[in-house]
């Protein structure tokens, strides 16, 4: 054991001296692991805890003495830190001694187990060296055998490759001999002999060409596979000669089958084309030899001069249904052919695009519109001839199909139509005097509105509308309506206009709102477009509602002003009852009748020619303004009377207001106001206003409810009513 002073208290034990061989080495390893296993953090877990610093900071991986001391100095004096550091050092020393004493026997065993270790190593070195030598000899023997085996395998591989090349050359040679035998001849005589055979019998020729093509297909496969071989390269010229002979034979056979309408021979020839992967060649032959001559004889610029475009399209469709029906039916049963798209439809569109250039010029909108509709109908018929969706997609992906649509300059056509419509409308707005007609005689009163409606209908007419331009035409309609609203705003600012003029303009706005701005049967708009256009329509409707509101104010303004001016007589009511000792009123004031008279004249004016509902609506607007003005005037008047009465009472405290058993002056005034409001209600009913559902009038009656109670008290003979 070791004390804190470092003295050795006992000698090493001899109990483990026998552990000097392999077992001893195991104990030695275990001893070292046990001694070195505690981490440095175990030394910091002493009973003492410093006050001026954290012990964990000493074990940080990036610990720096200068930084540590500088950090402590900012918080504590150095004397306290030095004292704490010394005490902590003593605590760590004590922990270290305890750790050594705990594992003292392991330290002793460490030195004892090393005795005789070098002799044990020497004892096992010789067997290990012998084993290593034997393994090396076996490895060398295996390497030699593997090399010999790989050499044999390379030789076998080369033999197989040569065999494969030889078989390929044999197949090429055999196929060429077989083709030459079938074609009856060699060299330059092959083509002549082959042609003679094909001309003898169509069905025999069909079978022969099918056999030759099948054999040539195998020959071409082997030749492609061995194209790097010298033998195959030498045969390229002969291969090309055979291929050309077969192509010409197939072409002759196809043309004969087309002229003779022999469906079996036609099918065999097309199958042979498919077998030799010559689909495009067959389609080109049919396009150039059959379709193109016919189309060029039909599609000429003269069809535009005599207005024969529809007849030309009908002839093309008739040719498609008659002459082309058989080959389309046969070719569609054989995979790989697209006779309709590549051989017929593309040729139609290409020839039309190149030969009828004037048809696509939008300088004259009316012929352009007519030609476009006829041509789109023809395109629709071409689309319907497609047997599958894939064939339709293939047709629409061709350059000829896209070029045909690009030729139609729709943007220029729209600009010309828009300029014509806008110029007509603007001319009508610039007229100094409008041709005004009463609503009973015409649908629209103003000439500008009549022109507007014609311009709104023009884009949707059958002579102008085109589906691809539907969105643009709708935008034009909205722009025209907005421009019309701006013109109305300008009219509202002009002086010297009569109520009749404003009423006619109001009538036109209502008539426009009742119309459908878009013909729903035209189509050409997606769901998303329809939603956007509906939002635009709502926006335009709100614009027109604003214009109607301005016109309503202009129509009802003079009448409202006259009626409000007659309300000034309300201010004379206090002079009638204050300090006059008059009895309580029982009849409404005369100003009620004079106030309602302008409203009655407005209602009965025959020149307006408006429905009762519309005139009643305008009368409600006038009545609302009269009611608001009446409430303001009476409220201010009663407030002034109450203030004056309160001041008078303060000056004469012991004097009673009025005589006993009589009604006060303010009460009489309130009763008079109630009678006037009640009379207003009767006049409003005569004008067609339902006062029971008229909120402004309800509010007016509530403002004079005190007068109603005073009158009821007076009629019942109760005590003197006070205000």
Rosetta blueprint (number, residue, H / E / L):
1 X L
2 X E
3 X L
4 X L
5 X L
6 X L
7 X L
8 X E
9 X L
10 X L
11 X L
12 X L
13 X L
14 X L
15 X L
16 X L
17 X L
18 X L
19 X L
20 X L
21 X L
22 X H
23 X H
24 X H
25 X H
26 X H
27 X H
28 X H
29 X H
30 X H
31 X H
32 X H
33 X H
34 X H
35 X H
36 X H
37 X L
38 X L
39 X L
40 X H
41 X H
42 X H
43 X H
44 X H
45 X L
46 X L
47 X L
48 X L
49 X L
50 X L
51 X L
52 X L
53 X L
54 X L
55 X H
56 X H
57 X H
58 X H
59 X H
60 X L
61 X L
62 X L
63 X L
64 X L
65 X H
66 X H
67 X H
68 X H
69 X H
70 X H
71 X H
72 X H
73 X H
74 X L
75 X L
76 X L
77 X L
78 X H
79 X H
80 X H
81 X H
82 X H
83 X H
84 X H
85 X H
86 X H
87 X H
88 X H
89 X H
90 X H
91 X H
92 X H
93 X H
94 X H
95 X H
96 X H
97 X H
98 X H
99 X H
100 X H
101 X H
102 X H
103 X L
104 X H
105 X H
106 X H
107 X H
108 X H
109 X H
110 X H
111 X H
112 X H
113 X L
114 X L
115 X L
116 X L
117 X H
118 X H
119 X H
120 X H
121 X H
122 X H
123 X H
124 X H
125 X H
126 X H
127 X H
128 X H
129 X H
130 X H
131 X H
132 X H
133 X H
134 X H
135 X H
136 X H
137 X H
138 X H
139 X H
140 X H
141 X H
142 X H
143 X H
144 X H
145 X H
146 X H
147 X H
148 X H
149 X H
150 X H
151 X H
152 X H
153 X H
154 X H
155 X H
156 X H
157 X H
158 X H
159 X H
160 X H
161 X H
162 X H
163 X H
164 X H
165 X H
166 X H
167 X H
168 X H
169 X H
170 X H
171 X H
172 X H
173 X H
174 X H
175 X H
176 X H
177 X H
178 X H
179 X H
180 X H
181 X H
182 X H
183 X H
184 X L
185 X L
186 X L
187 X L
188 X L
189 X H
190 X H
191 X H
192 X H
193 X H
194 X H
195 X H
196 X H
197 X H
198 X H
199 X H
200 X H
201 X L
202 X H
203 X H
204 X H
205 X H
206 X H
207 X H
208 X H
209 X H
210 X H
211 X H
212 X H
213 X H
214 X H
215 X H
216 X H
217 X H
218 X H
219 X H
220 X H
221 X H
222 X H
223 X H
224 X H
225 X H
226 X L
227 X L
228 X L
229 X L
230 X H
231 X H
232 X H
233 X H
234 X H
235 X L
236 X H
237 X H
238 X H
239 X H
240 X H
241 X H
242 X H
243 X H
244 X H
245 X H
246 X H
247 X H
248 X H
249 X H
250 X H
251 X H
252 X H
253 X H
254 X H
255 X H
256 X H
257 X H
258 X H
259 X H
260 X H
261 X L
262 X L
263 X H
264 X H
265 X H
266 X H
267 X H
268 X H
269 X H
270 X H
271 X H
272 X H
273 X H
274 X H
275 X H
276 X L
277 X L
278 X L
279 X H
280 X H
281 X H
282 X H
283 X H
284 X H
285 X H
286 X H
287 X H
288 X H
289 X H
290 X H
291 X H
292 X H
293 X H
294 X H
295 X H
296 X H
297 X H
298 X H
299 X L
300 X L
301 X L
302 X H
303 X H
304 X H
305 X H
306 X L
307 X L
308 X L
309 X H
310 X H
311 X H
312 X H
313 X H
314 X H
315 X H
316 X H
317 X H
318 X H
319 X H
320 X H
321 X H
322 X H
323 X L
324 X L
325 X H
326 X H
327 X H
328 X H
329 X H
330 X H
331 X H
332 X L
333 X L
334 X L
335 X L
336 X L
337 X L
338 X L
339 X H
340 X H
341 X H
342 X H
343 X H
344 X H
345 X H
346 X H
347 X H
348 X H
349 X H
350 X H
351 X H
352 X H
353 X H
354 X H
355 X H
356 X L
357 X H
358 X H
359 X H
360 X H
361 X L
362 X L
363 X L
364 X L
365 X H
366 X H
367 X H
368 X H
369 X H
370 X H
371 X H
372 X H
373 X H
374 X H
375 X H
376 X H
377 X H
378 X H
379 X H
380 X H
381 X H
382 X H
383 X H
384 X H
385 X L
386 X L
387 X L
388 X L
389 X H
390 X H
391 X H
392 X H
393 X H
394 X H
395 X H
396 X H
397 X L
398 X L
399 X H
400 X H
401 X H
402 X H
403 X H
404 X H
405 X H
406 X H
407 X L
408 X L
409 X L
410 X H
411 X H
412 X H
413 X H
414 X H
415 X H
416 X H
417 X H
418 X H
419 X H
420 X H
421 X H
422 X H
423 X H
424 X H
425 X H
426 X H
427 X H
428 X H
429 X H
430 X L
431 X L
432 X L
433 X L
434 X L
435 X L
436 X L
437 X L
438 X L
439 X L
440 X L
441 X L
442 X L
443 X L
444 X L
445 X L
446 X L
447 X H
448 X H
449 X H
450 X H
451 X H
452 X H
453 X H
454 X H
455 X H
456 X H
457 X H
458 X H
459 X L
460 X L
461 X L
462 X L
463 X L
464 X L
465 X L
466 X L
467 X H
468 X H
469 X H
470 X H
471 X H
472 X H
473 X H
474 X H
475 X H
476 X H
477 X H
478 X H
479 X H
480 X H
481 X H
482 X H
483 X H
484 X H
485 X H
486 X H
487 X H
488 X H
489 X H
490 X H
491 X H
492 X H
493 X H
494 X L
495 X L
496 X L
497 X L
498 X L
499 X H
500 X H
501 X H
502 X H
503 X H
504 X H
505 X H
506 X H
507 X H
508 X H
509 X H
510 X H
511 X H
512 X H
513 X H
514 X L
515 X L
516 X L
517 X L
518 X L
519 X L
520 X L
521 X L
522 X L
523 X L
524 X L
525 X L
526 X L
527 X H
528 X H
529 X H
530 X H
531 X H
532 X H
533 X H
534 X H
535 X H
536 X H
537 X H
538 X H
539 X H
540 X H
541 X H
542 X H
543 X H
544 X H
545 X H
546 X H
547 X H
548 X H
549 X H
550 X H
551 X H
552 X H
553 X H
554 X H
555 X H
556 X H
557 X H
558 X H
559 X H
560 X H
561 X H
562 X H
563 X H
564 X H
565 X H
566 X H
567 X H
568 X H
569 X H
570 X H
571 X H
572 X H
573 X H
574 X H
575 X H
576 X H
577 X H
578 X L
579 X L
580 X L
581 X L
582 X L
583 X L
584 X L
585 X L
586 X L
587 X L
588 X L
589 X L
590 X H
591 X H
592 X H
593 X H
594 X H
595 X H
596 X H
597 X H
598 X H
599 X H
600 X H
601 X H
602 X H
603 X H
604 X H
605 X L
606 X H
607 X H
608 X H
609 X L
610 X L
611 X L
612 X H
613 X H
614 X H
615 X H
616 X H
617 X H
618 X H
619 X H
620 X H
621 X H
622 X H
623 X H
624 X H
625 X H
626 X H
627 X H
628 X H
629 X H
630 X H
631 X H
632 X H
633 X H
634 X H
635 X H
636 X H
637 X H
638 X H
639 X H
640 X H
641 X H
642 X H
643 X H
644 X H
645 X H
646 X H
647 X H
648 X H
649 X H
650 X H
651 X H
652 X L
653 X L
654 X L
655 X L
656 X L
657 X L
658 X L
659 X L
660 X L
661 X L
662 X L
663 X L
664 X L
665 X H
666 X H
667 X H
668 X H
669 X H
670 X H
671 X H
672 X H
673 X H
674 X H
675 X H
676 X H
677 X H
678 X H
679 X H
680 X H
681 X H
682 X H
683 X H
684 X H
685 X H
686 X H
687 X L
688 X L
689 X L
690 X L
691 X H
692 X H
693 X H
694 X L
695 X H
696 X H
697 X H
698 X H
699 X H
700 X H
701 X H
702 X H
703 X H
704 X L
705 X H
706 X H
707 X H
708 X H
709 X H
710 X H
711 X H
712 X H
713 X H
714 X H
715 X H
716 X H
717 X L
718 X L
719 X L
720 X L
721 X L
722 X L
723 X L
